[in-house]
Amino acid sequence: MQTIDFNTIPLQEKFMLMEQLWESLSHEANAKGFTPEWHLDELDKRQRKSEAGQSTFSDFSDAKKRLESFAYKH
C-alpha cells in the first residue's frame, strides 16, 4: 500500500480528495448494505428534532460558501 504525505497537499486538494473518498465510501457502503447503527440513531435523533421544530437549516450554497471561506483562510 502506498502512503501519502498529506503535508505536501494543498488544503483545497485535500478537500477534493476527501469528497472523492467519501463518495467512494458511500457507494461501497450502500452496495454492501453497511450502515452503522449509530448513523441510524443519529438520523432518528435529527428527524425528531426537525419534526419538533428544533432544527435550523442552511441553504446548500450558503453552507458551501462558509466552508470554502474557512478553507481558504487556513
Legacy VTK file of the C-alpha trace (Angstrom):
# vtk DataFile Version 3.0
C-alpha trace
ASCII
DATASET POLYDATA
POINTS 74 float
0.000 0.000 0.000
1.322 3.412 -0.961
1.446 6.100 1.722
0.537 9.712 1.075
2.357 12.666 2.595
-0.646 14.851 3.362
1.591 17.704 4.472
2.558 18.310 0.846
-1.023 18.515 -0.452
-2.671 21.960 -0.575
-5.788 22.343 1.579
-8.147 22.764 -1.381
-6.898 19.492 -2.880
-7.327 17.750 0.483
-10.991 18.763 0.498
-11.400 17.475 -3.062
-9.728 14.187 -2.123
-11.904 13.892 0.970
-15.035 14.470 -1.129
-13.967 11.801 -3.628
-13.118 9.367 -0.838
-16.443 9.981 0.880
-18.307 9.412 -2.400
-16.448 6.143 -2.927
-17.085 5.005 0.646
-20.768 5.888 0.386
-21.246 3.869 -2.786
-19.365 0.890 -1.364
-21.225 1.029 1.949
-24.590 1.220 0.182
-23.690 -1.628 -2.154
-22.723 -3.841 0.794
-25.679 -2.802 2.959
-23.399 -1.275 5.589
-24.858 1.426 7.757
-23.524 1.642 11.310
-26.211 1.582 13.994
-25.050 4.909 15.396
-25.710 6.516 11.996
-29.287 5.327 12.124
-29.612 6.565 15.713
-28.265 9.987 14.743
-30.614 10.222 11.769
-33.567 9.350 14.013
-32.500 11.983 16.550
-32.173 14.648 13.866
-35.523 13.742 12.340
-37.248 14.058 15.751
-35.613 17.471 16.302
-36.701 18.609 12.845
-40.270 17.444 13.359
-40.347 19.255 16.724
-39.178 22.483 15.050
-35.878 22.446 16.956
-33.578 22.346 13.924
-32.193 25.038 11.704
-31.101 24.545 8.136
-28.835 26.362 5.724
-29.177 26.657 2.003
-26.565 24.386 0.399
-24.912 27.238 -1.475
-24.592 29.260 1.752
-23.096 26.312 3.621
-20.676 25.663 0.761
-19.577 29.318 0.765
-18.922 29.171 4.521
-16.823 26.025 4.107
-14.876 27.487 1.194
-14.266 30.683 3.120
-12.963 28.700 6.053
-10.758 26.514 3.828
-9.142 29.460 2.070
-8.387 31.250 5.365
-6.381 28.285 6.655
LINES 1 75
74 0 1 2 3 4 5 6 7 8 9 10 11 12 13 14 15 16 17 18 19 20 21 22 23 24 25 26 27 28 29 30 31 32 33 34 35 36 37 38 39 40 41 42 43 44 45 46 47 48 49 50 51 52 53 54 55 56 57 58 59 60 61 62 63 64 65 66 67 68 69 70 71 72 73
